[in-house]
Amino acid sequence: MALVLTSAPALEPVTVSEAKAHLRVDGTAEDTLIGSLILTSRLHIEAALGLALITQGWRLKLDRWPKDGAVELPLGPVQAVTGVRVVDGAGVAQTVLPESYVADVANSPARIVPRGAWPVPGQRTNGVEIDFSAGFGPAGADVPAPVRQALLLLVAHWYEHRDPIEVGSTATAIPGAVSNLLMPYRVVRL
């Protein structure tokens, strides 16, 4: 299974101006640093939670269909399944008609389920491609307030702790307030 970003978010959940206000920073000398801390914090939160914060496009590649036919999409919240393809023996991607499957984006995790049998891929690796869009919405305001606050706290933490330190030391630990704000958004897998 491979998950490939096909279209990055158009903007970040918080602006550099919002982060500077949170950090109480005046001037523009550190705008580039703060912008990179926002990006890094978003990526950290997305990876930790299995979420896309701002609308983005993704492609899931599978070698074959699961035995039960239902494909769970590993990133949420899914807004829409935008395409399903099966790669034939010649390496050409053939579109699976939307009428032949159900996209259950209300489920968590979202999934696609065939109405009959899935077409068989003609190649052994990455024979199935599923395109989908995920995220809370296209604007920073669409991201839940606790997640935005956690992102600002993480930006502040990394802004204040720039010294080279040993990974895993207590100085590198994510502040507990960040983890607490994100707790309701964690996906529990049994």
Sequence and secondary structure as in RCSB ss.txt:
>XXXX:A:sequence
MALVLTSAPALEPVTVSEAKAHLRVDGTAEDTLIGSLILTSRLHIEAALGLALITQGWRLKLDRWPKDGAVELPL
GPVQAVTGVRVVDGAGVAQTVLPESYVADVANSPARIVPRGAWPVPGQRTNGVEIDFSAGFGPAGADVPAPVRQA
LLLLVAHWYEHRDPIEVGSTATAIPGAVSNLLMPYRVVRL
>XXXX:A:secstr
 EEEEEE  SS SS HHHHHHHHT  SSTTHHHHHHHHHHHHHHHHHHHTB SS EEEEEEESS  TTS EE SS
BSEEEEEEEEEE TTS EEE  GGGEEEETTSSS EEEESS     SSSSS EEEEEEESS SSGGGS HHHHHH
HHHHHHHHHH  S   TTSGGGS  HHHHHHHGGG     
